[in-house]
């Protein structure tokens, strides 16, 4: 068999499918003379809010800003603690630090999403917020977490950077908590052609706070109410977003189709991604768990298939965590998973031939080593 070359992502293939429209939009915005905020941004924000089933959507510069500005808008500050999963991207913790608070790492479930039991055990008098990360496009038990803390003053922020379009009981992820935070970075399941982020909320007060915070804290051209940052979305990216958003369901359905094919082919060999009942995963990443992770990754690389590990170092093991003298965490599930998780290519532009090639080689690896029905 001649080796195929399958990159983990293929943004150029994505671009070529939409090249004519992207160039047309670029020219339109260029001629408009309105490059920051403006009508194009407001229209995209409204479309995004409608898609998520939320009252308001406020665009920002990137997903990290979405988290940090949300926390600030929810009055998270120095002396507060914010509970986060230990296996997220570092920005989840970085945003808490930027808000002046202390991140508290907790363990996760087998599906890699934050554990309600671990959250409950970490609650203290200083707990001001919980960041519920919907990792890999797979919804966490956000409904149960909100129900558990509904009679408290603890704020719930959804880190939905990887999960636009995911659902729990027919309700879109991001619309459950006080704020839902999205990254529209090129590597996300819905993305722009550069950095961008979005915050959704059902609170008029929170929406207005975020709009002020993203624009230097200015309440008008000359008056600064609170010192803040510049995190405004440009009109060019917004125009791309408005054009691309109607395609999202089509892409999501294709990715779900790929994931279902993978699950069928890999059944019994190792742990494959699981979704809770009444949930819809959008499979931003397709992450398997196997004790043969490194060997399998090398085997696939030799056959032209690129894989990734998301994420090999828990947040509370990062050098930055120690430099900030942050508290240690008891995370046995994350500790085990970090050596077993492997992300396989999954994106709408993959062809059936490429998908079959990936699956055939994964199965071949296990069959050649008589590893069928590895303990899962």
C-alpha positions in Angstrom: 0.0 0.0 0.0 1.3 3.4 -0.9 1.3 5.8 2.1 -1.1 8.6 2.0 -0.2 12.0 3.6 -2.9 13.1 6.0 -2.2 16.2 8.1 -3.9 16.6 11.5 -5.7 19.7 10.0 -5.9 21.0 6.5 -6.8 24.7 6.5 -5.7 25.2 3.0 -8.2 22.7 1.7 -10.9 24.5 3.8 -9.8 27.9 2.3 -9.9 26.7 -1.3 -13.5 25.7 -0.9 -14.5 29.2 0.1 -11.8 31.2 -1.7 -14.0 33.2 -4.1 -16.5 34.3 -1.3 -13.6 35.1 1.1 -11.9 37.3 -1.5 -15.2 39.0 -2.4 -15.9 39.8 1.3 -12.3 41.1 1.8 -12.8 43.5 -1.1 -16.2 44.6 0.3 -14.9 45.4 3.7 -11.8 47.0 2.2 -14.0 49.4 0.2 -16.3 50.1 3.2 -13.6 51.9 5.2 -15.0 50.4 8.4 -12.5 47.9 9.8 -13.1 47.7 13.5 -16.6 46.9 15.0 -19.4 48.4 13.0 -22.4 46.9 11.2 -20.6 43.7 10.0 -19.6 42.9 13.6 -23.0 43.6 15.0 -24.7 41.4 12.4 -22.3 38.5 13.1 -22.9 38.9 16.9 -26.7 38.7 16.4 -26.4 35.6 14.2 -24.1 34.0 16.7 -26.5 34.7 19.6 -29.4 33.3 17.6 -27.4 30.2 16.8 -26.5 29.6 20.4 -30.0 30.4 21.7 -28.6 33.2 23.9 -29.9 36.7 24.5 -26.6 38.4 23.6 -23.3 37.7 21.9 -20.3 40.0 22.3 -17.3 39.5 20.0 -13.8 39.9 21.3 -10.3 39.4 20.1 -9.8 35.7 21.0 -11.0 32.9 23.2 -8.7 33.7 26.1 -10.0 37.3 26.2 -13.5 35.8 26.2 -12.8 34.0 29.4 -10.9 36.8 31.1 -13.4 39.5 30.3 -16.3 37.2 31.4 -14.7 36.6 34.7 -14.1 40.3 35.2 -17.6 41.2 34.2 -18.9 38.7 36.8 -16.8 40.5 39.5 -14.2 37.7 39.9 -11.2 39.4 41.5 -8.2 39.0 43.8 -8.9 36.7 46.8 -11.4 34.7 44.8 -11.0 31.1 43.7 -12.1 29.7 40.4 -12.4 25.9 39.9 -11.1 24.5 36.6 -10.3 21.1 35.2 -6.7 20.1 35.2 -6.6 18.9 31.6 -7.7 22.0 29.7 -5.6 24.3 27.5 -3.5 26.7 29.6 -5.7 29.7 28.7 -8.4 28.4 31.1 -6.0 29.0 34.0 -4.4 32.0 32.4 -7.7 33.9 32.2 -8.3 33.3 35.9 -4.8 34.7 36.7 -5.5 37.7 34.5 -8.7 38.4 36.5 -6.6 38.4 39.7 -8.1 35.2 41.1 -6.7 31.8 42.0 -7.3 28.8 39.7 -8.1 25.5 41.6 -7.5 22.4 39.4 -9.7 19.4 39.9 -10.0 16.0 38.3 -12.2 14.7 35.4 -14.3 11.8 34.4 -13.4 9.0 32.0 -14.7 11.2 29.1 -12.1 13.9 30.1 -14.7 16.4 31.2 -14.7 18.0 34.7 -16.0 15.9 37.5 -18.9 17.2 39.5 -17.7 15.2 42.5 -14.3 16.7 42.2 -15.8 20.2 42.0 -17.9 19.6 45.1 -14.8 18.5 47.0 -12.9 21.6 46.0 -15.6 24.2 47.0 -14.4 26.6 49.7 -15.6 29.9 51.1 -13.4 31.6 48.5 -15.0 29.9 45.5 -16.5 32.6 43.2 -16.8 30.7 39.9 -16.5 27.4 38.1 -15.2 27.1 34.6 -16.9 24.2 32.9 -14.8 23.2 30.0 -16.6 21.2 27.2 -13.4 19.4 26.1 -13.0 18.1 22.6 -16.5 19.3 21.6 -18.1 16.9 24.0 -20.5 18.5 26.5 -19.7 18.3 30.1 -22.5 17.7 32.7 -23.1 21.5 32.8 -26.8 21.1 33.5 -26.1 19.0 36.6 -23.4 21.3 37.8 -25.7 24.3 37.5 -28.4 22.5 39.4 -26.0 21.6 42.1 -25.0 25.2 42.8 -28.2 27.0 41.8 -28.8 28.1 45.4 -25.3 29.6 45.8 -23.6 32.8 44.5 -21.1 30.7 42.5 -21.0 31.8 38.9 -20.8 29.3 36.1 -18.7 30.1 33.1 -18.7 27.7 30.1 -15.4 27.3 28.3 -16.9 26.3 25.0 -13.9 27.1 22.9 -14.0 23.7 21.3 -17.7 23.1 21.3 -19.8 25.5 19.3 -22.9 23.6 18.1 -22.7 21.0 20.9 -26.0 20.4 22.8 -27.4 19.0 26.0 -31.1 18.0 25.8 -31.5 20.1 22.7 -30.0 23.3 24.2 -26.8 24.7 22.8 -23.6 24.7 24.8 -22.7 28.2 26.0 -26.2 29.2 26.8 -26.4 27.4 30.2 -24.1 29.4 32.4 -23.7 33.0 33.3 -21.4 33.3 30.3 -20.4 31.0 27.4 -16.9 31.6 26.0 -15.9 30.6 22.5 -12.7 30.7 20.5 -12.9 31.1 16.8 -9.2 30.4 16.2 -8.4 28.7 12.9 -7.9 25.3 14.7 -11.4 25.3 16.2 -14.4 23.4 14.8 -15.9 26.8 13.7 -13.2 29.3 12.9 -12.2 32.5 11.2 -9.1 33.2 9.2 -7.3 34.7 12.2 -7.9 35.1 15.9 -11.4 35.9 17.2 -13.6 35.1 20.2 -17.2 35.4 21.3 -19.0 35.6 24.6 -22.7 34.7 24.9 -24.9 35.6 27.9 -28.6 36.0 28.8 -27.8 38.9 31.1 -28.2 42.5 29.7 -26.0 43.8 32.6 -23.2 41.3 31.8 -23.3 42.0 28.1 -23.0 45.7 28.7 -20.1 45.2 31.1 -18.3 43.1 28.5 -18.8 45.7 25.8 -17.2 48.3 28.0 -14.4 46.0 29.1 -13.5 45.0 25.5 -13.0 48.7 24.5 -10.5 50.0 27.0 -13.3 50.5 29.6 -14.6 53.5 27.7 -18.2 54.5 28.1 -17.9 57.1 25.4 -15.2 58.5 23.2 -13.4 60.3 26.0 -14.5 58.8 29.4 -12.9 55.7 30.8 -15.0 54.0 33.5 -12.5 51.3 34.3 -9.1 50.5 32.9 -9.3 47.5 30.6 -7.9 46.1 27.4 -8.5 46.4 23.7 -10.2 43.3 22.5 -12.4 44.4 19.6 -13.2 42.1 16.7 -12.4 43.5 13.2 -15.0 43.7 10.6 -13.1 41.5 8.2 -13.2 38.5 10.5 -16.9 39.2 11.4 -17.8 39.2 7.7 -16.2 35.8 7.3 -18.0 34.5 10.3 -21.4 35.7 9.1 -20.8 34.0 5.8 -19.5 30.7 7.3 -21.9 30.2 10.2 -24.7 28.8 8.0 -22.3 26.0 7.0 -21.6 24.9 10.5 -24.4 22.3 10.8 -23.3 20.7 7.6 -19.7 20.5 8.8 -20.8 19.2 12.2 -22.9 16.5 10.6 -19.9 15.4 8.5 -17.6 15.2 11.5 -20.2 13.2 13.5 -20.4 10.8 10.6 -16.6 10.4 10.7 -16.6 9.8 14.5 -19.4 7.2 14.2 -17.3 5.4 11.5 -14.3 5.5 13.8 -16.3 4.2 16.8 -17.6 1.3 14.7 -14.1 0.4 13.4 -12.4 0.7 16.8 -15.0 -1.0 18.9 -13.3 -3.3 21.5 -9.8 -2.2 20.8 -9.6 0.7 23.2 -11.6 3.5 24.8 -13.3 5.7 22.1 -15.1 9.0 22.8 -18.3 8.6 24.7 -21.2 11.1 25.0 -23.6 11.3 27.9 -27.3 10.5 27.1 -29.2 13.4 25.5 -26.1 15.2 24.4 -24.6 16.1 21.0 -20.8 16.2 20.6 -19.3 18.1 17.7 -16.0 16.2 17.9 -13.6 19.1 17.7 -11.1 16.4 18.5 -11.5 12.7 18.3 -9.5 11.4 21.3 -8.9 7.8 22.0 -7.3 6.4 25.2 -4.8 3.5 24.9 -1.8 2.3 26.8 -0.2 1.9 23.4 -0.4 5.6 22.7 3.2 6.4 21.8 3.7 3.2 19.7 0.5 3.8 17.8 1.3 7.5 17.1 4.8 6.4 15.7 3.2 3.7 13.6 0.7 6.1 12.1 3.3 8.8 11.5 5.4 6.3 9.5 2.3 5.8 7.3 1.7 9.5 6.8 -1.0 10.0 9.4 -0.4 13.0 11.7 -1.8 12.8 15.3 -1.6 15.1 18.3 -1.9 14.9 22.1 -4.3 17.3 23.8 -2.8 17.9 26.4 0.3 16.0 27.6 1.0 18.3 30.7 -1.8 19.0 33.2 -2.2 22.7 34.0 -1.1 22.2 37.6 2.1 20.6 36.4 3.1 23.6 34.2 6.2 25.6 35.2 3.9 28.7 35.3 1.7 27.1 38.0 4.7 26.7 40.3 6.0 30.2 39.6 2.6 31.5 40.8 2.8 29.3 43.9 -0.6 27.8 43.1 -2.0 24.9 45.2 -1.4 21.3 44.2 -4.2 19.1 43.0 -5.3 15.5 43.4 -6.0 14.4 39.8 -5.5 10.6 39.4 -7.7 10.4 36.3 -5.9 13.2 34.5 -2.6 11.7 35.5 -3.5 8.4 33.9 -5.1 9.9 30.8 -2.2 12.2 30.0 -0.2 9.1 29.0 -3.0 7.4 27.1 -4.8 10.1 25.1 -4.3 10.5 21.3 -6.1 12.7 18.9 -6.8 11.3 15.4 -7.5 13.5 12.4 -11.1 14.5 12.2 -12.4 17.4 10.1 -15.1 17.9 7.5 -12.7 18.1 4.5 -11.4 14.6 5.0 -12.4 12.2 2.2 -13.9 8.8 2.7 -10.7 7.3 1.3 -8.6 9.1 3.9 -10.9 8.2 6.8 -10.8 4.5 5.8 -7.0 4.7 5.5 -6.7 6.1 9.0 -9.0 3.5 10.5 -7.5 0.6 8.6 -4.0 1.5 9.9 -5.2 1.9 13.5 -6.8 -1.5 13.4 -3.8 -3.0 11.7 -1.5 -1.8 14.5 -3.6 -3.6 17.2 -4.2 -6.7 15.2 -0.5 -7.2 14.4 0.3 -7.0 18.1 -2.7 -9.2 19.2 -4.0 -6.3 21.3 -7.6 -6.8 20.4 -9.9 -6.0 23.3 -7.4 -4.1 25.3 -9.0 -3.3 28.7 -11.2 -0.3 28.4 
